[in-house]
């Protein structure tokens, strides 16, 4: 891997810089306007994100939440993980997760959980290689298809 890559916690006031990568992550299915609106609400719920930079270019993101739930306790949930195509299979994902796990430990988290779409076979393989095991279903019920 290239040693000039740097991982930084993106300040709240700069989180909008992740939106082009989030748009790619969602294959353009969700408009930029909706993504912007959702980010505003997510920030209110303590959404954070790290960025991987190649010099000044943002090439990877890993959002995360620190949550506390009855069944798992205090944990970190990586979310919206994306790496630019030309940087994939170069260890960037592992680099991001190493940062996330260290941050989790510093914040007294006891574990981590993720959501990954069943049809995302490369994603499922990546998460399983990182030690995650499937334990349930990720299900949704969309009330307003216009806001998808």
N, C-alpha and C positions, 0 to 999 in steps of 0.2 A: 504494500500500500504506500501511497505517496505521503511522505512525512510532512508536507505542507498543509495537510488537512487539519482544521481546528474545530473543536466542538465548543459551542457557547450557549448558555441559557439566554434565550432571546428576551429582551426587556418587554414588558407588557405593551408599552407604547410603540413597539416595533413589530408586534405580532402580525400585523397586516402583510408583512413581507413574505409570510409563508403561503399566502393565498394562491399564487401561481402554481406552486407545487401541489397544494391541496386540490386545485382544479384538475391537474394532471392525474392525481391519485384517483379522483372520481370519474376519470375518463370524460370529462366535460359534461357529465349528466346533470350537474347542479350548477346553476348560473352563478357568476361572480357576485351578483347582487345578493343572492341568498347566502352564499358563503360568507360574505362580509357581515350580513345581519346575524348569522349564527355565531360568528367569531365574537361579536360584541357581547352576546349573551353568554357564551362559553367563558369569556374572561371574567364575567361576574361570578362564575361558579369555580373560580380558581384553576382554570385551564392554564397550563404552562407548556412551553415547547423549547426543545433544543434545536439548534441548527448546526449542520456540518458545512463548513466553508472551505472552499479551495481558493485560497487567497481571499478575495472579496465576494466570490460567487457562492450563493447558497445552493448546495447540491444535495442536501438531505435534511429531513425533518423527522422529529419524533416528539409528538405531543404527549402529555401525560397529565394524570390526575392523581392526587393522593386522596384516598377514600378510606372509609371505615365501614365495614358491613358485618352483620351478625355472623355469617358463615365463614368469613376469612380473616376478619380483624383489619387492622391498619395495613394497607397495601398500596402499591403503586400500579397504575394501569397505563401502560404505553398505549397510545392511540394515534391514528393518522400517521403511520410510519411510511415514509416515502423516500426513495433514493433515485436521483436522476439516472436514466438508463445507462449512460456511458460510465457510471461509477458502480454499477451493480456487480456482484460477485467479486468484490475487491476487499471485503472485510469491513465495509462502512457500517452495515447493520450491526455487527458484533461490537464495533467501536461505540456506537450509540447506546447499545444496551449496557455495555460496561459502565458508561457514564450514568445511565438511568439507575442501575443497581447500586452504585456507590451513593448516589443522591438519596435513594430510598433508605439505605442503611443509616445515612446521616440524619434522616428524618424519622427514624425508629419504625420503619415499615417492616413487617414480618414476612411479606411475600409479594408476588406480582401476579396479575391476571391480565389477559388480553381477549379481545374479540377479533375473530378472523373469519372472513366469508368462506363457506364450505367450498365454493368453486374456485377459490384462490389457491390452487394447488402448490404454487411456489411459496406463497405465504405460509400455508399450513406446514410445509416441509421446513421452512426456516424456523418457525416457532417451535416445532418439535425438536429440531436440532439444538435449540436453546434450552431444552428441558421442560417445555410446557406440555401438558397432557390435556386432551379434550375431556371435559367433565359435564357438558350440558349443551344446550342449543342456544344460539343467538337468534332470538325471534323478535319480530316487530309487527306492529299494526299501524299503518299509516292512515291517519284520519283525513288529511287534506293532500290529495295527489298533486295539487298545484304548487305545493310548498315542498316538494320532494327534492 
